[in-house]
Amino acid sequence: MDPKPLECLQGTPIPPFLSKTFDLVDDPELDQIISWTDSGSSFVVWDPIEFARRILPKNFKHNNLSSFVRQLNTYVRMICSSVSVFSRF
């Protein structure tokens, strides 16, 4: 089944940071660097060095993994009542 934004986000514009992150995680060509966990309820950055060196600068205005994690944590706290920011179900 294709990943979809959580129901609680329906009708609300998705912030660019979240949609870019979703696209990166969902890209099978990047699975060696970043991918969904087996449960599909979260994702893992498998190769943080390559992620920061190659992926972040192409998609965001920096190559700082700590900044990416900090921004991601901001959204996770905002959606604290949900299991995760994205759901594959």
N, C-alpha and C positions, 0 to 999 in steps of 0.2 A: 504494500500500500504506500502511496506517495506521502511524504511528510507534509503536514499542514499546520499553520499557526493555530494556537490554542483557541478554543471557542470564545474565551473571554476577550480576545483581541479582535474578533470579527467586528467590522465596521469602524475600527480605529486605525488610523494610518500607522503602518509599521515604521518605526524609526529606521533611517538608513543603516545605522550600525548593526541593528538586528537582522535586517534583510541581507546585508552583505555577509554577515557571519553565517547565517543560515545557508546562503549559496555556497560559501566555502566548505562548510561541513558536508553539504549534500553533493558536492562535486566528486564523483568517483575517481577522477584523475588525481585528486589530492589525498586519497585514502592512506597513503604511506605517511602523510604529514599530519592530517586532521581528518577525523571521521566520527560517525555515530558509534556509540557503544552497541553491543549486541541487543540490548533492550530497546534501543532507539530513543530513550528518554533523556539522554545526555550525550556529550561528545568529548573526545580526548584529542589533545594536541600531542601526537606521537613523537614528533621531531621539533621541539621548541626552537632549536637553533635555525633550522631551515625555515620554519614558519616565520620567525622574526626577520630573517635575512631576505627571504624571497617573496613570501605571501603578504605580510603586513604592508610593506611599502607600495605594493601594486594596488592594494584595496583601501588603505587608510593613509593618513597623512604622516605616518611615523613607522618606525621599525622596532618599537619598544614593546616587548611582550608584557611587561608590568603594566603599562598603560592600557593595553588591550584587556588584561584581566581585571584591572580596576574598573574600566568602563562596563565590562560584562557583569561584574558584581553589582554595579549600580542598577542595572536592569533586573537582575535576579532578585534584589531586595524589593524592587518596585512590584514584582509579580510574585511576592512571597507566598501567596495563597495557592499558587499553582505548583505542580510537580516540577515543571521545567519550563523554560522559555518556549521551547518548541516540542511538539509531540508528533510522532510518526503515525499515530492512530487516528 
